[in-house]
C-alpha cells in the first residue's frame, strides 16, 4: 500500500506543479541542483496544495510556508 500512496502523492504534486509556472521553474531548478530536495519539494506541494510562499528551512531540512 505504501508504494501506491507514494506514487499517487507524486502524481498529485506533479499535477499542481505543472499548472503553476513559478512552481514548475522552482521544481526544475531543484532537479538540476539537488534531486533529493526536488523530491521533498514535490512531496511538500502534494501535501500542501494551497501553499503559496514555500521556503527551505536549513535547520529542519524541510520545506515550510
FIKOLZA-1660 file (N, C-alpha, C; in steps of 0.1 Angstrom, whole numbers, plus 5000, padded with zeros to 4 digits):
% residues 65
   i   px   py   pz ch aa at
   1 5008 4988 5000  A  X  N
   1 5000 5000 5000  A  X CA
   1 5009 5013 5000  A  X  C
   2 5020 5012 5007  A  X  N
   2 5029 5024 5007  A  X CA
   2 5034 5028 4994  A  X  C
   3 5036 5019 4985  A  X  N
   3 5041 5022 4972  A  X CA
   3 5031 5030 4964  A  X  C
   4 5019 5026 4964  A  X  N
   4 5008 5032 4957  A  X CA
   4 5005 5046 4962  A  X  C
   5 5006 5047 4975  A  X  N
   5 5003 5060 4982  A  X CA
   5 5014 5070 4977  A  X  C
   6 5026 5066 4977  A  X  N
   6 5037 5075 4973  A  X CA
   6 5036 5079 4958  A  X  C
   7 5032 5069 4950  A  X  N
   7 5030 5072 4936  A  X CA
   7 5019 5082 4934  A  X  C
   8 5008 5080 4941  A  X  N
   8 4997 5089 4940  A  X CA
   8 5000 5103 4944  A  X  C
   9 5008 5104 4955  A  X  N
   9 5013 5117 4960  A  X CA
   9 5022 5124 4950  A  X  C
  10 5030 5116 4944  A  X  N
  10 5039 5122 4934  A  X CA
  10 5031 5127 4922  A  X  C
  11 5021 5120 4917  A  X  N
  11 5013 5124 4906  A  X CA
  11 5005 5137 4910  A  X  C
  12 5000 5137 4922  A  X  N
  12 4993 5149 4926  A  X CA
  12 5002 5161 4927  A  X  C
  13 5014 5159 4932  A  X  N
  13 5023 5171 4932  A  X CA
  13 5027 5175 4918  A  X  C
  14 5030 5166 4909  A  X  N
  14 5034 5170 4896  A  X CA
  14 5022 5177 4889  A  X  C
  15 5010 5173 4891  A  X  N
  15 4999 5180 4885  A  X CA
  15 4998 5194 4889  A  X  C
  16 5000 5197 4902  A  X  N
  16 4999 5210 4908  A  X CA
  16 5011 5218 4902  A  X  C
  17 5023 5213 4902  A  X  N
  17 5035 5220 4898  A  X CA
  17 5034 5223 4883  A  X  C
  18 5029 5214 4875  A  X  N
  18 5028 5217 4861  A  X CA
  18 5018 5228 4857  A  X  C
  19 5008 5230 4866  A  X  N
  19 4998 5240 4864  A  X CA
  19 5003 5254 4868  A  X  C
  20 5013 5255 4876  A  X  N
  20 5018 5268 4881  A  X CA
  20 5032 5270 4876  A  X  C
  21 5034 5281 4868  A  X  N
  21 5047 5283 4861  A  X CA
  21 5058 5286 4871  A  X  C
  22 5055 5293 4882  A  X  N
  22 5065 5295 4892  A  X CA
  22 5070 5283 4899  A  X  C
  23 5061 5275 4903  A  X  N
  23 5064 5262 4910  A  X CA
  23 5071 5253 4900  A  X  C
  24 5068 5253 4888  A  X  N
  24 5074 5245 4878  A  X CA
  24 5089 5249 4876  A  X  C
  25 5091 5262 4875  A  X  N
  25 5105 5267 4874  A  X CA
  25 5114 5263 4886  A  X  C
  26 5108 5264 4898  A  X  N
  26 5115 5261 4910  A  X CA
  26 5118 5246 4911  A  X  C
  27 5108 5238 4907  A  X  N
  27 5110 5223 4907  A  X CA
  27 5121 5219 4897  A  X  C
  28 5121 5225 4885  A  X  N
  28 5131 5221 4875  A  X CA
  28 5145 5226 4880  A  X  C
  29 5146 5237 4887  A  X  N
  29 5158 5242 4892  A  X CA
  29 5164 5232 4902  A  X  C
  30 5155 5228 4911  A  X  N
  30 5159 5218 4922  A  X CA
  30 5163 5205 4915  A  X  C
  31 5157 5201 4905  A  X  N
  31 5161 5189 4898  A  X CA
  31 5175 5189 4893  A  X  C
  32 5179 5201 4888  A  X  N
  32 5193 5203 4883  A  X CA
  32 5203 5204 4894  A  X  C
  33 5199 5211 4905  A  X  N
  33 5209 5214 4915  A  X CA
  33 5210 5202 4925  A  X  C
  34 5198 5197 4930  A  X  N
  34 5198 5187 4940  A  X CA
  34 5185 5179 4939  A  X  C
  35 5185 5167 4932  A  X  N
  35 5173 5159 4930  A  X CA
  35 5166 5155 4943  A  X  C
  36 5173 5153 4954  A  X  N
  36 5167 5149 4966  A  X CA
  36 5158 5160 4972  A  X  C
  37 5163 5172 4971  A  X  N
  37 5155 5184 4975  A  X CA
  37 5143 5185 4966  A  X  C
  38 5144 5182 4953  A  X  N
  38 5133 5183 4944  A  X CA
  38 5122 5173 4948  A  X  C
  39 5126 5161 4952  A  X  N
  39 5116 5151 4957  A  X CA
  39 5109 5156 4969  A  X  C
  40 5116 5163 4978  A  X  N
  40 5110 5168 4990  A  X CA
  40 5100 5180 4986  A  X  C
  41 5104 5188 4977  A  X  N
  41 5096 5199 4972  A  X CA
  41 5083 5193 4966  A  X  C
  42 5084 5183 4958  A  X  N
  42 5073 5176 4951  A  X CA
  42 5063 5171 4962  A  X  C
  43 5069 5164 4972  A  X  N
  43 5061 5158 4983  A  X CA
  43 5054 5169 4991  A  X  C
  44 5061 5180 4994  A  X  N
  44 5055 5191 5001  A  X CA
  44 5043 5198 4994  A  X  C
  45 5045 5200 4981  A  X  N
  45 5035 5206 4972  A  X CA
  45 5023 5197 4972  A  X  C
  46 5025 5184 4971  A  X  N
  46 5014 5174 4970  A  X CA
  46 5006 5174 4984  A  X  C
  47 5013 5176 4995  A  X  N
  47 5006 5176 5008  A  X CA
  47 5000 5189 5011  A  X  C
  48 5005 5200 5005  A  X  N
  48 5001 5214 5008  A  X CA
  48 4997 5221 4995  A  X  C
  49 4985 5217 4990  A  X  N
  49 4981 5221 4977  A  X CA
  49 4979 5236 4976  A  X  C
  50 4976 5243 4986  A  X  N
  50 4973 5257 4986  A  X CA
  50 4985 5266 4991  A  X  C
  51 4996 5259 4993  A  X  N
  51 5008 5267 4997  A  X CA
  51 5013 5277 4987  A  X  C
  52 5016 5289 4991  A  X  N
  52 5019 5300 4982  A  X CA
  52 5034 5303 4983  A  X  C
  53 5039 5307 4994  A  X  N
  53 5053 5310 4996  A  X CA
  53 5060 5299 5003  A  X  C
  54 5067 5291 4995  A  X  N
  54 5074 5279 5000  A  X CA
  54 5088 5282 5002  A  X  C
  55 5094 5279 5014  A  X  N
  55 5108 5282 5016  A  X CA
  55 5114 5269 5022  A  X  C
  56 5127 5268 5021  A  X  N
  56 5135 5257 5026  A  X CA
  56 5141 5261 5040  A  X  C
  57 5138 5253 5050  A  X  N
  57 5144 5255 5063  A  X CA
  57 5156 5247 5065  A  X  C
  58 5168 5253 5065  A  X  N
  58 5181 5246 5066  A  X CA
  58 5182 5239 5079  A  X  C
  59 5177 5244 5090  A  X  N
  59 5179 5237 5103  A  X CA
  59 5171 5224 5103  A  X  C
  60 5159 5225 5098  A  X  N
  60 5150 5213 5099  A  X CA
  60 5151 5204 5086  A  X  C
  61 5158 5209 5076  A  X  N
  61 5160 5202 5064  A  X CA
  61 5146 5198 5057  A  X  C
  62 5137 5208 5056  A  X  N
  62 5124 5205 5050  A  X CA
  62 5118 5219 5045  A  X  C
  63 5108 5218 5037  A  X  N
  63 5101 5230 5032  A  X CA
  63 5090 5234 5042  A  X  C
  64 5088 5247 5043  A  X  N
  64 5078 5253 5051  A  X CA
  64 5071 5264 5043  A  X  C
  65 5060 5269 5049  A  X  N
  65 5053 5280 5043  A  X CA
  65 5054 5292 5051  A  X  C
% end
